[in-house]
Amino acid sequence: MREALVIGGTRYIGRHAVEDLLAHDYRVTLFNRGNHPNPFADDDRVAHHAGDRTDDRALLEAARAVDPDVVLDVVAFHPREVQRATETFADVDAYVYVSSGRAYARDDVPKRVDVTPLRPCTADQATDDSIETYGNRKAECDRSVFRAAERGVNAMVLRPTVVYGPYDYTGVFGYWIDRVNAHDRVLVPGDGTNVWQRAYVEDVAAALRIVAEEGEAGGAYNVGDANALTLGDTVRAVADALDADVELVHANERELATGGLSYDSFTLHRDGAHVLDTRELEALGWSSTPVETAIERTVADFLDGGRPGGDTGPVDGGPDRADEETVLEILDTI
């Protein structure tokens, strides 16, 4: 059995990564501060090494205590964190860092590894914590991985687009499930044809392991659904999974403004397409789950209470329903 260290490992992508590793006969150790409940606390195949990944001494102690073959880094958000991790785990068989499709600087369709440029990152952006610099920081983290590979570290990058699936605590996808589940009329920004490719979380977890096992040092691998649905088709797929009959009501910016809303008020809407080319990952033997199946599993988890704190009520992540109702009422008069 191979020894894997997962930096993070208790929430969402990390939790799925641990489950995938266990299913493929790895021993797993979680390295985190212990701030979130550990879903593997009763699983004797999973150990826990407490520590703060931003603490260099704690990171080194984890490396010495676990002596991992593989390191999956799912909670690195600043370049220095990746730099220290690649130095600390320089001798492992594989280090895989979870980046983001937001690292890309240009809206190519699709965005291609080694073709589409990455965002720049200033010294101030590298230490910032705002969402505005998230893509810049992720891009610089990628470059830290590439520099480590040049030093001989078997380090690699996985770039997912927006992730959805069971254990999601963000409300990004859950907002749409909630609306379709609770209402027979769903307000959709624009004409519903915008394309924002998503990545099913179980596929992201499998990609992490496959890249660790088969990837090349310094390689970057995009991950996303093979079928990138429009927002309108996504809502319809959610309705199909719920066996619900809903009316999609489209509203432009001017119409949304009557309720104090804008396109930016809604999750999974962006100007321009966001699609990643996944050919490098597919060449390693990875494939994505059919999107209809992925959405069905996501909806089932949502209905089972798979939300922040196990909440079964409305989900944060989008506009207030009262504001949506204002727009719907006005549209009814047109």
Secondary structure by P-SEA (a helix, b strand, c coil): cbbbbbcccccaaaaaaaaaaaaabbbbbbbccccccccccccccbbbbbcccccaaaaaaaaaaccccbbbbcccccaaaaaaaaaaaccccbbbbbbccccccccccccccccbbbbbbcccccccccccaaaaaaaaaaaaaaaaaaaccccbbbbbcccccccccccaaaaaaaaaaccccccccccccbbbbbbcaaaaaaaaaaaaccccccbbbbbbbcccccaaaaaaaaaaaacbbbbbbbbcaaaaaaacccccccccccccbbbbbaaaaaaaccccccaaaaaaaaaaaaaaccccccccccccccccaaaaaaaaaaaaac
